[in-house]
Amino acid sequence: MTETPAEAPRTPQPVMGMYDAPMWQSIRDGALKLQHCASCDTVLYPPGPVCPHCLSSELEWRGVSGRGTVLSWVVFHKTYLDAYPAPYNVIAVRLEEGAVLVSNLEAPLPEGSWIGKQVRMIFKPMPDGFVLPKFVLDTDGTRS
Ligand SMILES: [Zn+2]
């Protein structure tokens, strides 16, 4: 168990479904893994018992690139949870592997929009030590 500073707000904990534990372990390990269908290569997110595309139950946990594109974003100007003091952003990212994740972008507000911006995943400890997958702008220019 991670030592928690007494004054740090507690990060809301994931609600664990039947298939979520390996994904959260991979986040704690700093390298996100998602289920891939061994039959048709569809990436499942959220995790589940069968491929939603071909109904195969031959699923494998594989690492993902962590690179993606911002689909949508919003800035909240009201604090709903102590762990997320306002203002804070929420983004939807489509990973290269196809899964869409909802997270936060560690960047100053853009002059225009973040939609279409390339991002990459980081594993950021919250103030209480709980690690969450978040994103930063991917500006290294190595994308094809
Ligand atoms: Zn499949």
Backbone and ligand atoms as CSV (ligand in chain L), in Angstrom:
chain,resi,resn,atom,element,x,y,z
A,1,MET,N,N,0.846,-1.189,0.000
A,1,MET,CA,C,0.000,0.000,0.000
A,1,MET,C,C,0.877,1.233,0.000
A,2,THR,N,N,0.500,2.182,-0.793
A,2,THR,CA,C,1.246,3.417,-0.909
A,2,THR,C,C,0.947,4.315,0.284
A,3,GLU,N,N,2.009,4.963,0.811
A,3,GLU,CA,C,1.797,5.937,1.884
A,3,GLU,C,C,1.013,7.118,1.327
A,4,THR,N,N,-0.001,7.525,2.026
A,4,THR,CA,C,-0.838,8.632,1.574
A,4,THR,C,C,-0.651,9.819,2.491
A,5,PRO,N,N,-0.212,10.950,1.920
A,5,PRO,CA,C,-0.150,12.148,2.766
A,5,PRO,C,C,-1.533,12.435,3.349
A,6,ALA,N,N,-1.578,12.777,4.601
A,6,ALA,CA,C,-2.862,12.949,5.286
A,6,ALA,C,C,-3.731,14.007,4.629
A,7,GLU,N,N,-3.089,15.028,4.046
A,7,GLU,CA,C,-3.880,16.126,3.501
A,7,GLU,C,C,-4.272,15.913,2.037
A,8,ALA,N,N,-3.737,14.876,1.397
A,8,ALA,CA,C,-4.012,14.662,-0.032
A,8,ALA,C,C,-5.437,14.168,-0.233
A,9,PRO,N,N,-6.165,14.793,-1.192
A,9,PRO,CA,C,-7.506,14.282,-1.470
A,9,PRO,C,C,-7.429,12.872,-2.045
A,10,ARG,N,N,-8.394,12.055,-1.693
A,10,ARG,CA,C,-8.385,10.663,-2.131
A,10,ARG,C,C,-8.914,10.565,-3.557
A,11,THR,N,N,-8.139,9.925,-4.421
A,11,THR,CA,C,-8.566,9.705,-5.800
A,11,THR,C,C,-9.706,8.695,-5.808
A,12,PRO,N,N,-10.802,9.010,-6.520
A,12,PRO,CA,C,-11.887,8.022,-6.609
A,12,PRO,C,C,-11.339,6.709,-7.176
A,13,GLN,N,N,-11.692,5.603,-6.565
A,13,GLN,CA,C,-11.151,4.307,-6.961
A,13,GLN,C,C,-11.985,3.694,-8.087
A,14,PRO,N,N,-11.326,2.916,-8.967
A,14,PRO,CA,C,-12.076,2.283,-10.056
A,14,PRO,C,C,-13.095,1.291,-9.512
A,15,VAL,N,N,-14.236,1.238,-10.182
A,15,VAL,CA,C,-15.227,0.213,-9.878
A,15,VAL,C,C,-14.829,-1.009,-10.697
A,16,MET,N,N,-14.369,-2.053,-10.010
A,16,MET,CA,C,-13.824,-3.219,-10.702
A,16,MET,C,C,-14.934,-4.128,-11.214
A,17,GLY,N,N,-14.987,-4.278,-12.524
A,17,GLY,CA,C,-15.852,-5.282,-13.112
A,17,GLY,C,C,-15.140,-6.628,-13.117
A,18,MET,N,N,-15.788,-7.633,-13.671
A,18,MET,CA,C,-15.230,-8.986,-13.659
A,18,MET,C,C,-13.950,-9.106,-14.473
A,19,TYR,N,N,-13.706,-8.184,-15.435
A,19,TYR,CA,C,-12.598,-8.355,-16.378
A,19,TYR,C,C,-11.569,-7.238,-16.279
A,20,ASP,N,N,-11.700,-6.361,-15.304
A,20,ASP,CA,C,-10.888,-5.145,-15.257
A,20,ASP,C,C,-9.536,-5.280,-14.556
A,21,ALA,N,N,-9.355,-6.272,-13.700
A,21,ALA,CA,C,-8.157,-6.327,-12.850
A,21,ALA,C,C,-6.851,-6.318,-13.644
A,22,PRO,N,N,-6.710,-7.116,-14.743
A,22,PRO,CA,C,-5.423,-7.068,-15.475
A,22,PRO,C,C,-5.115,-5.689,-16.052
A,23,MET,N,N,-6.149,-4.965,-16.473
A,23,MET,CA,C,-5.919,-3.626,-17.028
A,23,MET,C,C,-5.377,-2.692,-15.940
A,24,TRP,N,N,-5.989,-2.716,-14.758
A,24,TRP,CA,C,-5.517,-1.823,-13.696
A,24,TRP,C,C,-4.140,-2.235,-13.195
A,25,GLN,N,N,-3.830,-3.541,-13.222
A,25,GLN,CA,C,-2.469,-3.966,-12.852
A,25,GLN,C,C,-1.468,-3.400,-13.851
A,26,SER,N,N,-1.819,-3.422,-15.152
A,26,SER,CA,C,-0.895,-2.899,-16.168
A,26,SER,C,C,-0.693,-1.395,-15.984
A,27,ILE,N,N,-1.718,-0.685,-15.542
A,27,ILE,CA,C,-1.586,0.753,-15.271
A,27,ILE,C,C,-0.627,0.957,-14.100
A,28,ARG,N,N,-0.798,0.149,-13.049
A,28,ARG,CA,C,0.135,0.259,-11.911
A,28,ARG,C,C,1.564,-0.052,-12.357
A,29,ASP,N,N,1.694,-0.959,-13.366
A,29,ASP,CA,C,3.023,-1.322,-13.877
A,29,ASP,C,C,3.572,-0.291,-14.854
A,30,GLY,N,N,2.749,0.710,-15.230
A,30,GLY,CA,C,3.221,1.775,-16.109
A,30,GLY,C,C,3.260,1.412,-17.581
A,31,ALA,N,N,2.469,0.440,-18.012
A,31,ALA,CA,C,2.414,0.056,-19.437
A,31,ALA,C,C,1.034,-0.549,-19.691
A,32,LEU,N,N,0.121,0.287,-20.180
A,32,LEU,CA,C,-1.267,-0.147,-20.335
A,32,LEU,C,C,-1.389,-1.347,-21.268
A,33,LYS,N,N,-2.141,-2.341,-20.813
A,33,LYS,CA,C,-2.508,-3.493,-21.640
A,33,LYS,C,C,-4.020,-3.509,-21.781
A,34,LEU,N,N,-4.461,-3.841,-23.003
A,34,LEU,CA,C,-5.886,-4.023,-23.276
A,34,LEU,C,C,-6.081,-5.385,-23.916
A,35,GLN,N,N,-7.314,-5.871,-23.862
A,35,GLN,CA,C,-7.628,-7.147,-24.490
A,35,GLN,C,C,-7.633,-6.987,-26.012
A,36,HIS,N,N,-6.983,-7.936,-26.689
A,36,HIS,CA,C,-7.036,-8.031,-28.145
A,36,HIS,C,C,-7.701,-9.358,-28.499
A,37,CYS,N,N,-8.543,-9.343,-29.518
A,37,CYS,CA,C,-9.150,-10.571,-29.995
A,37,CYS,C,C,-8.123,-11.322,-30.837
A,38,ALA,N,N,-7.866,-12.577,-30.477
A,38,ALA,CA,C,-6.893,-13.382,-31.216
A,38,ALA,C,C,-7.426,-13.781,-32.589
A,39,SER,N,N,-8.732,-13.703,-32.795
A,39,SER,CA,C,-9.309,-14.107,-34.076
A,39,SER,C,C,-9.330,-12.958,-35.086
A,40,CYS,N,N,-9.746,-11.754,-34.651
A,40,CYS,CA,C,-9.913,-10.660,-35.621
A,40,CYS,C,C,-9.105,-9.418,-35.263
A,41,ASP,N,N,-8.353,-9.451,-34.148
A,41,ASP,CA,C,-7.461,-8.367,-33.722
A,41,ASP,C,C,-8.187,-7.115,-33.239
A,42,THR,N,N,-9.490,-7.184,-33.017
A,42,THR,CA,C,-10.198,-6.056,-32.410
A,42,THR,C,C,-9.670,-5.825,-30.992
A,43,VAL,N,N,-9.514,-4.555,-30.621
A,43,VAL,CA,C,-9.114,-4.208,-29.261
A,43,VAL,C,C,-10.371,-3.931,-28.455
A,44,LEU,N,N,-10.481,-4.571,-27.308
A,44,LEU,CA,C,-11.659,-4.407,-26.460
A,44,LEU,C,C,-11.389,-3.361,-25.393
A,45,TYR,N,N,-12.271,-2.397,-25.285
A,45,TYR,CA,C,-12.261,-1.481,-24.150
A,45,TYR,C,C,-13.672,-0.936,-24.006
A,46,PRO,N,N,-14.276,-1.114,-22.844
A,46,PRO,CA,C,-13.725,-1.749,-21.642
A,46,PRO,C,C,-13.568,-3.255,-21.826
A,47,PRO,N,N,-12.770,-3.884,-20.926
A,47,PRO,CA,C,-12.556,-5.321,-21.013
A,47,PRO,C,C,-13.874,-6.095,-20.895
A,48,GLY,N,N,-13.898,-7.260,-21.528
A,48,GLY,CA,C,-15.113,-8.066,-21.485
A,48,GLY,C,C,-14.827,-9.527,-21.746
A,49,PRO,N,N,-15.881,-10.355,-21.791
A,49,PRO,CA,C,-15.701,-11.806,-21.922
A,49,PRO,C,C,-15.504,-12.280,-23.349
A,50,VAL,N,N,-16.038,-11.518,-24.336
A,50,VAL,CA,C,-15.925,-11.941,-25.739
A,50,VAL,C,C,-15.697,-10.716,-26.620
A,51,CYS,N,N,-15.183,-10.964,-27.817
A,51,CYS,CA,C,-14.987,-9.894,-28.791
A,51,CYS,C,C,-16.348,-9.393,-29.268
A,52,PRO,N,N,-16.582,-8.081,-29.203
A,52,PRO,CA,C,-17.870,-7.565,-29.658
A,52,PRO,C,C,-18.015,-7.619,-31.176
A,53,HIS,N,N,-16.896,-7.829,-31.895
A,53,HIS,CA,C,-16.934,-7.866,-33.365
A,53,HIS,C,C,-17.241,-9.262,-33.888
A,54,CYS,N,N,-16.521,-10.287,-33.381
A,54,CYS,CA,C,-16.681,-11.645,-33.937
A,54,CYS,C,C,-17.142,-12.658,-32.893
A,55,LEU,N,N,-17.337,-12.223,-31.660
A,55,LEU,CA,C,-17.830,-13.051,-30.551
A,55,LEU,C,C,-16.851,-14.132,-30.097
A,56,SER,N,N,-15.601,-14.056,-30.547
A,56,SER,CA,C,-14.598,-15.004,-30.077
A,56,SER,C,C,-14.291,-14.746,-28.600
A,57,SER,N,N,-14.047,-15.825,-27.868
A,57,SER,CA,C,-13.613,-15.670,-26.476
A,57,SER,C,C,-12.104,-15.858,-26.345
A,58,GLU,N,N,-11.396,-15.943,-27.473
A,58,GLU,CA,C,-9.931,-16.046,-27.445
A,58,GLU,C,C,-9.342,-14.645,-27.372
A,59,LEU,N,N,-9.192,-14.155,-26.156
A,59,LEU,CA,C,-8.726,-12.789,-25.929
A,59,LEU,C,C,-7.359,-12.822,-25.261
A,60,GLU,N,N,-6.501,-11.893,-25.669
A,60,GLU,CA,C,-5.149,-11.799,-25.116
A,60,GLU,C,C,-4.926,-10.377,-24.607
A,61,TRP,N,N,-4.221,-10.276,-23.476
A,61,TRP,CA,C,-3.834,-8.956,-22.958
A,61,TRP,C,C,-2.531,-8.561,-23.623
A,62,ARG,N,N,-2.549,-7.437,-24.343
A,62,ARG,CA,C,-1.349,-6.958,-25.034
A,62,ARG,C,C,-1.146,-5.481,-24.732
A,63,GLY,N,N,0.104,-5.069,-24.742
A,63,GLY,CA,C,0.418,-3.668,-24.537
A,63,GLY,C,C,-0.085,-2.820,-25.695
A,64,VAL,N,N,-0.423,-1.580,-25.423
A,64,VAL,CA,C,-0.822,-0.635,-26.466
A,64,VAL,C,C,0.243,0.453,-26.548
A,65,SER,N,N,0.237,1.166,-27.669
A,65,SER,CA,C,1.284,2.171,-27.916
A,65,SER,C,C,1.184,3.353,-26.962
A,66,GLY,N,N,-0.045,3.653,-26.501
A,66,GLY,CA,C,-0.254,4.846,-25.687
A,66,GLY,C,C,-0.398,6.099,-26.530
A,67,ARG,N,N,-0.258,5.979,-27.845
A,67,ARG,CA,C,-0.414,7.141,-28.721
A,67,ARG,C,C,-1.834,7.191,-29.264
A,68,GLY,N,N,-2.344,8.413,-29.412
A,68,GLY,CA,C,-3.701,8.549,-29.913
A,68,GLY,C,C,-3.987,9.965,-30.366
A,69,THR,N,N,-5.261,10.203,-30.675
A,69,THR,CA,C,-5.731,11.473,-31.197
A,69,THR,C,C,-6.913,11.950,-30.354
A,70,VAL,N,N,-6.914,13.240,-30.012
A,70,VAL,CA,C,-8.012,13.795,-29.217
A,70,VAL,C,C,-9.276,13.865,-30.080
A,71,LEU,N,N,-10.345,13.235,-29.592
A,71,LEU,CA,C,-11.638,13.274,-30.272
A,71,LEU,C,C,-12.493,14.424,-29.764
A,72,SER,N,N,-12.411,14.684,-28.463
A,72,SER,CA,C,-13.242,15.709,-27.838
A,72,SER,C,C,-12.615,16.126,-26.515
A,73,TRP,N,N,-13.000,17.269,-26.029
A,73,TRP,CA,C,-12.472,17.748,-24.749
A,73,TRP,C,C,-13.420,18.766,-24.150
A,74,VAL,N,N,-13.277,18.964,-22.835
A,74,VAL,CA,C,-14.090,19.936,-22.116
A,74,VAL,C,C,-13.287,20.392,-20.899
A,75,VAL,N,N,-13.555,21.600,-20.441
A,75,VAL,CA,C,-12.952,22.088,-19.205
A,75,VAL,C,C,-14.064,22.290,-18.187
A,76,PHE,N,N,-13.899,21.682,-17.018
A,76,PHE,CA,C,-14.857,21.863,-15.931
A,76,PHE,C,C,-14.392,23.026,-15.053
A,77,HIS,N,N,-15.306,23.932,-14.776
A,77,HIS,CA,C,-14.989,25.112,-13.960
A,77,HIS,C,C,-15.583,24.999,-12.557
A,78,LYS,N,N,-16.141,23.823,-12.247
A,78,LYS,CA,C,-16.668,23.567,-10.911
A,78,LYS,C,C,-16.006,22.304,-10.376
A,79,THR,N,N,-15.634,22.323,-9.103
A,79,THR,CA,C,-15.044,21.146,-8.475
A,79,THR,C,C,-16.156,20.211,-8.010
A,80,TYR,N,N,-16.144,18.989,-8.534
A,80,TYR,CA,C,-17.104,17.971,-8.109
A,80,TYR,C,C,-16.464,16.981,-7.140
A,81,LEU,N,N,-15.152,16.769,-7.314
A,81,LEU,CA,C,-14.414,15.827,-6.478
A,81,LEU,C,C,-13.135,16.514,-6.008
A,82,ASP,N,N,-12.783,16.332,-4.729
A,82,ASP,CA,C,-11.604,17.007,-4.181
A,82,ASP,C,C,-10.330,16.669,-4.959
A,83,ALA,N,N,-10.267,15.467,-5.535
A,83,ALA,CA,C,-9.067,15.051,-6.262
A,83,ALA,C,C,-8.931,15.771,-7.602
A,84,TYR,N,N,-10.017,16.421,-8.028
A,84,TYR,CA,C,-10.004,17.138,-9.305
A,84,TYR,C,C,-10.439,18.586,-9.098
A,85,PRO,N,N,-9.545,19.410,-8.540
A,85,PRO,CA,C,-9.927,20.804,-8.313
A,85,PRO,C,C,-10.103,21.541,-9.645
A,86,ALA,N,N,-11.113,22.397,-9.721
A,86,ALA,CA,C,-11.376,23.182,-10.924
A,86,ALA,C,C,-10.326,24.279,-11.057
A,87,PRO,N,N,-10.006,24.711,-12.274
A,87,PRO,CA,C,-10.496,24.106,-13.517
A,87,PRO,C,C,-9.674,22.878,-13.898
A,88,TYR,N,N,-10.322,21.889,-14.515
A,88,TYR,CA,C,-9.608,20.713,-15.007
A,88,TYR,C,C,-10.273,20.274,-16.302
A,89,ASN,N,N,-9.482,19.609,-17.138
A,89,ASN,CA,C,-10.027,19.170,-18.417
A,89,ASN,C,C,-10.308,17.680,-18.409
A,90,VAL,N,N,-11.197,17.275,-19.297
A,90,VAL,CA,C,-11.468,15.863,-19.586
A,90,VAL,C,C,-11.402,15.721,-21.100
A,91,ILE,N,N,-10.680,14.696,-21.554
A,91,ILE,CA,C,-10.549,14.479,-22.994
A,91,ILE,C,C,-11.002,13.070,-23.347
A,92,ALA,N,N,-11.440,12.902,-24.582
A,92,ALA,CA,C,-11.671,11.578,-25.165
A,92,ALA,C,C,-10.587,11.374,-26.206
A,93,VAL,N,N,-9.866,10.261,-26.092
A,93,VAL,CA,C,-8.742,9.958,-26.979
A,93,VAL,C,C,-9.000,8.640,-27.697
A,94,ARG,N,N,-8.836,8.646,-29.027
A,94,ARG,CA,C,-8.850,7.374,-29.752
A,94,ARG,C,C,-7.413,6.902,-29.889
A,95,LEU,N,N,-7.105,5.782,-29.227
A,95,LEU,CA,C,-5.766,5.212,-29.324
A,95,LEU,C,C,-5.513,4.698,-30.734
A,96,GLU,N,N,-4.251,4.571,-31.104
A,96,GLU,CA,C,-3.901,4.007,-32.418
A,96,GLU,C,C,-4.546,2.643,-32.613
A,97,GLU,N,N,-4.713,1.905,-31.512
A,97,GLU,CA,C,-5.292,0.562,-31.603
A,97,GLU,C,C,-6.815,0.597,-31.738
A,98,GLY,N,N,-7.431,1.789,-31.639
A,98,GLY,CA,C,-8.862,1.915,-31.880
A,98,GLY,C,C,-9.716,2.189,-30.656
A,99,ALA,N,N,-9.245,1.822,-29.465
A,99,ALA,CA,C,-10.046,2.033,-28.256
A,99,ALA,C,C,-10.158,3.525,-27.954
A,100,VAL,N,N,-11.291,3.940,-27.408
A,100,VAL,CA,C,-11.496,5.334,-26.998
A,100,VAL,C,C,-11.467,5.390,-25.472
A,101,LEU,N,N,-10.534,6.186,-24.935
A,101,LEU,CA,C,-10.379,6.334,-23.488
A,101,LEU,C,C,-10.754,7.745,-23.086
A,102,VAL,N,N,-11.298,7.892,-21.903
A,102,VAL,CA,C,-11.592,9.196,-21.324
A,102,VAL,C,C,-10.567,9.449,-20.225
A,103,SER,N,N,-9.915,10.598,-20.278
A,103,SER,CA,C,-8.812,10.864,-19.364
A,103,SER,C,C,-8.644,12.375,-19.218
A,104,ASN,N,N,-7.444,12.789,-18.833
A,104,ASN,CA,C,-7.104,14.203,-18.712
A,104,ASN,C,C,-5.858,14.468,-19.541
A,105,LEU,N,N,-5.736,15.701,-20.025
A,105,LEU,CA,C,-4.568,16.114,-20.796
A,105,LEU,C,C,-3.738,17.053,-19.942
A,106,GLU,N,N,-2.466,16.700,-19.748
A,106,GLU,CA,C,-1.561,17.533,-18.966
A,106,GLU,C,C,-0.963,18.589,-19.891
A,107,ALA,N,N,-1.699,19.667,-20.079
A,107,ALA,CA,C,-1.243,20.735,-20.978
A,107,ALA,C,C,-2.014,21.998,-20.647
A,108,PRO,N,N,-1.395,23.163,-20.939
A,108,PRO,CA,C,-2.152,24.402,-20.772
A,108,PRO,C,C,-3.264,24.473,-21.806
A,109,LEU,N,N,-4.296,25.221,-21.496
A,109,LEU,CA,C,-5.417,25.348,-22.432
A,109,LEU,C,C,-4.932,25.863,-23.781
A,110,PRO,N,N,-5.467,25.305,-24.856
A,110,PRO,CA,C,-5.041,25.739,-26.192
A,110,PRO,C,C,-5.696,27.065,-26.562
A,111,GLU,N,N,-5.093,27.756,-27.518
A,111,GLU,CA,C,-5.734,28.964,-28.043
A,111,GLU,C,C,-6.934,28.590,-28.893
A,112,GLY,N,N,-6.834,27.477,-29.584
A,112,GLY,CA,C,-7.951,27.010,-30.406
A,112,GLY,C,C,-8.593,25.791,-29.783
A,113,SER,N,N,-8.360,24.656,-30.381
A,113,SER,CA,C,-8.974,23.418,-29.921
A,113,SER,C,C,-7.927,22.311,-29.845
A,114,TRP,N,N,-8.179,21.320,-28.980
A,114,TRP,CA,C,-7.318,20.139,-28.920
A,114,TRP,C,C,-7.807,19.040,-29.867
A,115,ILE,N,N,-8.966,19.200,-30.452
A,115,ILE,CA,C,-9.503,18.139,-31.306
A,115,ILE,C,C,-8.536,17.888,-32.459
A,116,GLY,N,N,-8.189,16.619,-32.648
A,116,GLY,CA,C,-7.263,16.223,-33.705
A,116,GLY,C,C,-5.806,16.240,-33.287
A,117,LYS,N,N,-5.492,16.768,-32.093
A,117,LYS,CA,C,-4.104,16.799,-31.631
A,117,LYS,C,C,-3.631,15.386,-31.294
A,118,GLN,N,N,-2.348,15.125,-31.592
A,118,GLN,CA,C,-1.727,13.849,-31.269
A,118,GLN,C,C,-1.287,13.886,-29.804
A,119,VAL,N,N,-1.556,12.802,-29.090
A,119,VAL,CA,C,-1.213,12.725,-27.669
A,119,VAL,C,C,-0.558,11.388,-27.375
A,120,ARG,N,N,0.136,11.340,-26.249
A,120,ARG,CA,C,0.688,10.062,-25.790
A,120,ARG,C,C,0.428,9.919,-24.301
A,121,MET,N,N,0.305,8.665,-23.882
A,121,MET,CA,C,-0.075,8.344,-22.507
A,121,MET,C,C,1.111,8.470,-21.567
A,122,ILE,N,N,0.813,8.977,-20.380
A,122,ILE,CA,C,1.769,8.962,-19.281
A,122,ILE,C,C,1.058,8.319,-18.089
A,123,PHE,N,N,1.827,7.929,-17.096
A,123,PHE,CA,C,1.237,7.325,-15.905
A,123,PHE,C,C,1.548,8.245,-14.745
A,124,LYS,N,N,0.513,8.965,-14.333
A,124,LYS,CA,C,0.731,10.066,-13.396
A,124,LYS,C,C,0.212,9.717,-12.007
A,125,PRO,N,N,1.078,9.787,-11.005
A,125,PRO,CA,C,0.599,9.607,-9.640
A,125,PRO,C,C,-0.251,10.808,-9.228
A,126,MET,N,N,-1.425,10.529,-8.692
A,126,MET,CA,C,-2.269,11.582,-8.134
A,126,MET,C,C,-1.660,12.002,-6.791
A,127,PRO,N,N,-2.144,13.101,-6.186
A,127,PRO,CA,C,-1.555,13.557,-4.910
A,127,PRO,C,C,-1.565,12.486,-3.811
A,128,ASP,N,N,-2.531,11.552,-3.861
A,128,ASP,CA,C,-2.564,10.488,-2.850
A,128,ASP,C,C,-1.752,9.265,-3.259
A,129,GLY,N,N,-1.064,9.336,-4.412
A,129,GLY,CA,C,-0.213,8.237,-4.830
A,129,GLY,C,C,-0.861,7.279,-5.819
A,130,PHE,N,N,-2.175,7.350,-6.002
A,130,PHE,CA,C,-2.851,6.455,-6.931
A,130,PHE,C,C,-2.474,6.845,-8.363
A,131,VAL,N,N,-2.059,5.873,-9.171
A,131,VAL,CA,C,-1.570,6.161,-10.527
A,131,VAL,C,C,-2.710,6.055,-11.530
A,132,LEU,N,N,-2.831,7.104,-12.373
A,132,LEU,CA,C,-3.833,7.109,-13.433
A,132,LEU,C,C,-3.160,7.317,-14.780
A,133,PRO,N,N,-3.729,6.700,-15.827
A,133,PRO,CA,C,-3.230,6.993,-17.173
A,133,PRO,C,C,-3.761,8.350,-17.627
A,134,LYS,N,N,-2.856,9.233,-17.983
A,134,LYS,CA,C,-3.226,10.552,-18.497
A,134,LYS,C,C,-2.464,10.771,-19.787
A,135,PHE,N,N,-2.653,11.945,-20.375
A,135,PHE,CA,C,-2.020,12.191,-21.672
A,135,PHE,C,C,-1.279,13.514,-21.667
A,136,VAL,N,N,-0.265,13.580,-22.547
A,136,VAL,CA,C,0.435,14.826,-22.851
A,136,VAL,C,C,0.404,14.986,-24.368
A,137,LEU,N,N,0.577,16.223,-24.839
A,137,LEU,CA,C,0.666,16.454,-26.274
A,137,LEU,C,C,1.902,15.760,-26.809
A,138,ASP,N,N,1.752,15.105,-27.970
A,138,ASP,CA,C,2.848,14.370,-28.586
A,138,ASP,C,C,3.428,15.263,-29.681
A,139,THR,N,N,4.477,15.974,-29.316
A,139,THR,CA,C,5.009,16.989,-30.222
A,139,THR,C,C,6.368,16.603,-30.770
A,140,ASP,N,N,6.731,15.309,-30.665
A,140,ASP,CA,C,8.097,14.943,-31.096
A,140,ASP,C,C,8.217,14.773,-32.616
A,141,GLY,N,N,7.086,14.850,-33.324
A,141,GLY,CA,C,7.144,14.859,-34.781
A,141,GLY,C,C,7.536,13.543,-35.421
A,142,THR,N,N,7.497,12.444,-34.645
A,142,THR,CA,C,7.915,11.157,-35.211
A,142,THR,C,C,6.738,10.356,-35.738
A,143,ARG,N,N,5.535,10.912,-35.655
A,143,ARG,CA,C,4.354,10.163,-36.116
A,143,ARG,C,C,4.340,10.063,-37.621
A,144,SER,N,N,3.871,8.958,-38.121
A,144,SER,CA,C,3.759,8.807,-39.570
A,144,SER,C,C,2.349,9.119,-40.014
L,1,ZN,ZN,ZN,-12.864,-10.692,-32.763
